[in-house]
Amino acid sequence: MAYKKVVVIGSGFAGLSTATHLAAEGQDVLLLEKNKTLGGRARKFEAEGFVFDMGPSWYWMPDVFERYFEKFGKKVSDYYTLTRLDPSYAVFFGAGDVLDVPADLEKFKQCLEELEPGAAKKLDLFLQQSAYKYQKGIHDLVHRPSLSLAEFLDFSLLKDLFRMDIFQSMSTHVRKFFSHDKIIRLMEFPVLFLGETAQNIPALYSLMNYADIALGTWYPMGGMHRIIEGMVQLAEEKGVEIRSEAEVKKINVQEGKAVSLLLANGETVEFDVLVAGADYHHVDKELLDPAWSNYSDAYWDKRTLAPSSLLFYLGVNKRLANLRHHNLFFDEPLGPHAEAIYTHPAWPEKPLFYVSVPSQTDPSVAPEGMENVFILIPLAPDLEDPEQTREYYFNLVMDRLEKLTGQEIRSHIVYKKSYAHRDFKEDYHAFKGNAYGLANTLMQTAILKPSLKNKKLSNVFYTGQLTVPGPGVPPSLISGGVVAKEVIKSLKK
């Protein structure tokens, strides 16, 4: 195998994973990051003694992280300490109507049984099916590069695809087991991470319920950015050179081959192979000349994107009552909010929202006696988000948060920062200001996702949330390994 100079654009989970896999194979790897801090959407920032994770806050699928570090002879515990959350999260259905979801499976089954007699036994069957989907999906299907239909044309796999309910919606699947509205909402909640409603997500993704209920919700002490710090340390141990504040402005092509990058500072960086972990659409339509683009504008406009978000990072100068580490506010119907995201994009009238208070678990992320609060409102991509609109929704959410938790919060806020569409575009060149990538609909699964290879340039590849296997932290880790294998294959040729 020829050893080459490989450049990876982007230091998110997928970019770091790609760079580390390739460096471990002996390649000369340079990773370029646009921003001052590393981690992509998983960056952190510090202000007035508070340490904020900017993006991902849920640690699910711990086995994926373990497998990642084990590939390089390491363990998760070499880089950060995990704590399992109990309760896993709290769900607010209304005033005085709060469900703490216990980490213990038997206690969780008891909760369901109290809501719907017989639900405990049904959960056993539901989890048995979702466990199979998890093992097949997370440990097999998502590791396929999806470059050809032939990858999926073996008889045993075709049987598996039907067994995994790929042609049935998550909504239909859940209702085969449960009838109580609260249980249905609990079971459908995890697919919100996948960027569509349960009506439009294949029931294959009940594997997310297995991740939630059986594998548990965890937290890396210090914050989610500890994972990035561990990955950066491992990448450098393997020989990856990492440069921040190195934004790429253009990919130069000569004689049908990508040969160099033009950086914002005017520098030219040459390479033999390029892997783009930056926003796929930005690379495809802005960094490459049209002759070398994979997809047309019409193609991109027809993609179903996962939501964007309005985020608030708050520092509060007192301890808060009646809140857990993770809190889901389902006190309003999902239907109108979902319609405002997916059907008729608009700012929702009564949005559902999520609140994370990591200082409930980890005192290091806030000054003593204070709380670190992260609020997320899912929104349609490509909305205008002026300051007055952000402030309106801040007060709307805070009215409900204070009422449902029975406490004054706003007067105790000592730090506040908002983040939404235009910030995602500015910081990550995010297509239409999306936060999570492409939605995992049936028509955007496997070979129907944007290809991890450039169709016209043999030495350009893609990784991350807009290509296979899809959005989320564990899939992004896996995506880096999948594309690295394809790069190595190309070098062996």
MOTAGI-V789287 format. One record per residue. N is the residue number from 0. RES is the residue in one small letter. SS is DSSP state (a for helix, b for strand, c for the rest). Layout:
# MOTAGI-V789287
n/res/ss
N/RES/SS
N/RES/SS
This chain:
# MOTAGI-V789287
n/res/ss
0/m/c
1/a/c
2/y/c
3/k/c
4/k/b
5/v/b
6/v/b
7/v/b
8/i/b
9/g/c
10/s/c
11/g/c
12/f/a
13/a/a
14/g/a
15/l/a
16/s/a
17/t/a
18/a/a
19/t/a
20/h/a
21/l/a
22/a/a
23/a/a
24/e/c
25/g/c
26/q/c
27/d/b
28/v/b
29/l/b
30/l/b
31/l/b
32/e/c
33/k/c
34/n/c
35/k/c
36/t/c
37/l/c
38/g/c
39/g/a
40/r/a
41/a/a
42/r/c
43/k/b
44/f/b
45/e/b
46/a/b
47/e/c
48/g/c
49/f/b
50/v/b
51/f/b
52/d/b
53/m/c
54/g/c
55/p/c
56/s/c
57/w/c
58/y/b
59/w/c
60/m/c
61/p/a
62/d/a
63/v/a
64/f/a
65/e/a
66/r/a
67/y/a
68/f/a
69/e/a
70/k/c
71/f/c
72/g/c
73/k/c
74/k/c
75/v/a
76/s/a
77/d/a
78/y/c
79/y/c
80/t/c
81/l/b
82/t/b
83/r/b
84/l/c
85/d/c
86/p/c
87/s/c
88/y/b
89/a/b
90/v/b
91/f/b
92/f/b
93/g/b
94/a/c
95/g/c
96/d/b
97/v/b
98/l/b
99/d/b
100/v/b
101/p/c
102/a/c
103/d/c
104/l/a
105/e/a
106/k/a
107/f/a
108/k/a
109/q/a
110/c/a
111/l/a
112/e/a
113/e/a
114/l/a
115/e/c
116/p/c
117/g/c
118/a/a
119/a/a
120/k/a
121/k/a
122/l/a
123/d/a
124/l/a
125/f/a
126/l/a
127/q/a
128/q/a
129/s/a
130/a/a
131/y/a
132/k/a
133/y/a
134/q/a
135/k/a
136/g/a
137/i/a
138/h/c
139/d/c
140/l/a
141/v/a
142/h/a
143/r/c
144/p/c
145/s/c
146/l/c
147/s/c
148/l/a
149/a/a
150/e/a
151/f/a
152/l/c
153/d/c
154/f/a
155/s/a
156/l/a
157/l/a
158/k/a
159/d/a
160/l/a
161/f/a
162/r/a
163/m/c
164/d/c
165/i/c
166/f/c
167/q/c
168/s/b
169/m/a
170/s/a
171/t/a
172/h/a
173/v/a
174/r/a
175/k/c
176/f/c
177/f/c
178/s/c
179/h/c
180/d/a
181/k/a
182/i/a
183/i/a
184/r/a
185/l/a
186/m/a
187/e/a
188/f/a
189/p/a
190/v/a
191/l/a
192/f/a
193/l/a
194/g/c
195/e/c
196/t/c
197/a/c
198/q/c
199/n/c
200/i/b
201/p/b
202/a/a
203/l/a
204/y/a
205/s/a
206/l/a
207/m/a
208/n/a
209/y/a
210/a/a
211/d/a
212/i/a
213/a/a
214/l/a
215/g/c
216/t/c
217/w/b
218/y/b
219/p/b
220/m/c
221/g/c
222/g/c
223/m/c
224/h/a
225/r/a
226/i/a
227/i/a
228/e/a
229/g/a
230/m/a
231/v/a
232/q/a
233/l/a
234/a/a
235/e/a
236/e/a
237/k/c
238/g/c
239/v/c
240/e/b
241/i/b
242/r/b
243/s/c
244/e/c
245/a/c
246/e/c
247/v/b
248/k/b
249/k/b
250/i/b
251/n/b
252/v/b
253/q/b
254/e/c
255/g/c
256/k/b
257/a/b
258/v/b
259/s/b
260/l/b
261/l/b
262/l/b
263/a/c
264/n/c
265/g/c
266/e/c
267/t/b
268/v/b
269/e/b
270/f/c
271/d/c
272/v/b
273/l/b
274/v/b
275/a/b
276/g/c
277/a/c
278/d/c
279/y/a
280/h/a
281/h/a
282/v/a
283/d/a
284/k/a
285/e/a
286/l/a
287/l/c
288/d/c
289/p/a
290/a/a
291/w/a
292/s/c
293/n/c
294/y/c
295/s/c
296/d/a
297/a/a
298/y/a
299/w/a
300/d/a
301/k/c
302/r/c
303/t/c
304/l/b
305/a/c
306/p/c
307/s/b
308/s/b
309/l/b
310/l/b
311/f/b
312/y/b
313/l/b
314/g/b
315/v/b
316/n/c
317/k/c
318/r/c
319/l/c
320/a/c
321/n/c
322/l/c
323/r/c
324/h/c
325/h/b
326/n/b
327/l/b
328/f/b
329/f/c
330/d/c
331/e/c
332/p/c
333/l/a
334/g/a
335/p/a
336/h/a
337/a/a
338/e/a
339/a/a
340/i/a
341/y/a
342/t/a
343/h/c
344/p/c
345/a/c
346/w/c
347/p/c
348/e/c
349/k/c
350/p/c
351/l/c
352/f/b
353/y/b
354/v/b
355/s/b
356/v/c
357/p/a
358/s/a
359/q/a
360/t/c
361/d/c
362/p/a
363/s/a
364/v/a
365/a/c
366/p/c
367/e/c
368/g/c
369/m/c
370/e/b
371/n/b
372/v/b
373/f/b
374/i/b
375/l/b
376/i/b
377/p/b
378/l/b
379/a/c
380/p/c
381/d/c
382/l/c
383/e/c
384/d/c
385/p/c
386/e/a
387/q/a
388/t/a
389/r/a
390/e/a
391/y/a
392/y/a
393/f/a
394/n/a
395/l/a
396/v/a
397/m/a
398/d/a
399/r/a
400/l/a
401/e/a
402/k/a
403/l/a
404/t/a
405/g/c
406/q/c
407/e/c
408/i/c
409/r/a
410/s/a
411/h/a
412/i/b
413/v/b
414/y/b
415/k/b
416/k/b
417/s/b
418/y/b
419/a/c
420/h/a
421/r/a
422/d/a
423/f/a
424/k/a
425/e/a
426/d/a
427/y/a
428/h/c
429/a/c
430/f/a
431/k/a
432/g/a
433/n/c
434/a/c
435/y/c
436/g/c
437/l/b
438/a/c
439/n/c
440/t/b
441/l/a
442/m/a
443/q/a
444/t/c
445/a/a
446/i/a
447/l/a
448/k/c
449/p/b
450/s/c
451/l/c
452/k/b
453/n/c
454/k/c
455/k/c
456/l/c
457/s/c
458/n/c
459/v/b
460/f/b
461/y/b
462/t/c
463/g/c
464/q/c
465/l/c
466/t/b
467/v/c
468/p/c
469/g/c
470/p/c
471/g/c
472/v/a
473/p/a
474/p/a
475/s/a
476/l/a
477/i/a
478/s/a
479/g/a
480/g/a
481/v/a
482/v/a
483/a/a
484/k/a
485/e/a
486/v/a
487/i/a
488/k/a
489/s/a
490/l/a
491/k/a
492/k/c
